[in-house]
Amino acid sequence: VQLQASGGGSVQPGGSLRLSCAASGSTFSKNTIDWCRQAPGKQRELVARIGHGGSTTYADSVKGRFTISRDNAKNTVDLQMNSLKPEDTAVYYCRLPLNDLWGQGTQVTVSS
């Protein structure tokens, strides 16, 4: 399985971005997928998680603003990010926790 993240960019506070994680491999739909982020000088943190059945969990800092979703037919997991704040600035990664597989990161910058 390989993971490919896309959709990052620069946005003003209050704006929105949608990240997408595309995966290869037939086992994708059977697995939990995470979106994580790493801000400068900080450790990576879990932002959102979606189970193979669609159950979701979120970090407290993004609840009500971010939504994770998956399309198993397309082998994608998206992260819709609304009401972005400067503290959301980070490199965002998708991750397959089953074997700790990480995709390459995509930069999100929130700044006025």
N, C-alpha and C positions, 0 to 999 in steps of 0.2 A: 504494500500500500504506500502511495505517495500522496502528500498533501500540498496544495498550492493555494496560498492566500492572495487575495486581491481586493482592491476597492479603497485603499487608504488615500489620504490627501490632506489638504489644509482647509480649514473651515473656521468661521468666526464663532464665538460663543453663542450658544442657542441654536446652532445649525445642526444638520443631520448628515450622516454618512451611512452607507451600507457596505459591509465587508462580506466577502464570499470566500468560502473554503471549498475547493474542488478536490475530490479524492478519486484515485484510481483503485481498482481492486474490488472484487466481488463481495468482500466481507464488510464493506462500509456500512451498509444499511443495518447490520446486526450489532453495531458498536456505538458506544457513547463517544461523543466528540465535544471537546472543550474549545472555547476561545479564552486565551490568556493574553496578558500584556505586561510589558516591562517599560517602566518610565526611567528616565536618566537617573542613575545613582540609586535605583531601587531594585528590589528583587522582583522576579516574575510573579504575577498573581493571577489566580483564576478569576475570570470575569463572568463567564456563563458556561453552562453545561447542558447538553441535551442528550437524553437517553435514546436507545434504539426505538423505544415506543413513543417518544415525543415528550417525555417528562422533562421539565426544565428546572434549573436552579441558577441563581444569580448572586453575585457579590452585593452586599448591602449598598455599596457606593453607586451601583448602576440600576438598582431595582426601580421600576417605573419609567426608566428612560431607555433601556436597551431591551431588545427582544431577539432571542435566538430561535431559529427555525431550521428545518431540514426538508430536503426533497430527495428521498431515497431513489426515486427513478432517475434523477439527474446526478446523484452522488454529490450533493452540495449541502453545506451548512452555512447559513447566512447569519450575520449579526447586524440588525438594524439599530443604529445608534442615534437617538434624538436628544434634544436639549443638551448638546455637548458643552462641556466645561473645560477650561484650561487644564484642570487636573486630569482630564482624560487623555492628555497628550502622552503618547507612548508608542512603542512598536507592538503591534498586535499579531499574535500567532494562533493558528489553530493546531490542535493537538489530539492525537489518538491515545488516550491514557492506557489502553490495554497493554501496549508495548512501549509507552512513553515516546511515541513518534511525533516529531515536530515538523511543521511546514516552515518555509522561510517566512520571515515577518513582513508586515506591511505597516508603513509609518502613518500615524494619525497625529496631526498637529492642530490644536485648537487655540487660536490666538486672534486678538483684534489688531 
